[in-house]
Amino acid sequence: MQPDPIVEEVRKARDAYAKRFNYDLDAICRDLQEKQRLGKRRVISLPPKRPRKMNSNG
């Protein structure tokens, strides 16, 4: 299978971003949270959905 150029581009960007933080997940999360805090988009939290009960007949 030939490599997908879009997937390769995304992986390259992701690696470059992680490399900026020495692949430290805590640092990456802090950066993303700060970007979210400074962003202009409103962030909402929805309540969790409860699973529906299955009928015992199938």
Order of alpha helices (4+ residues) and beta strands (2+ residues): alpha-alpha
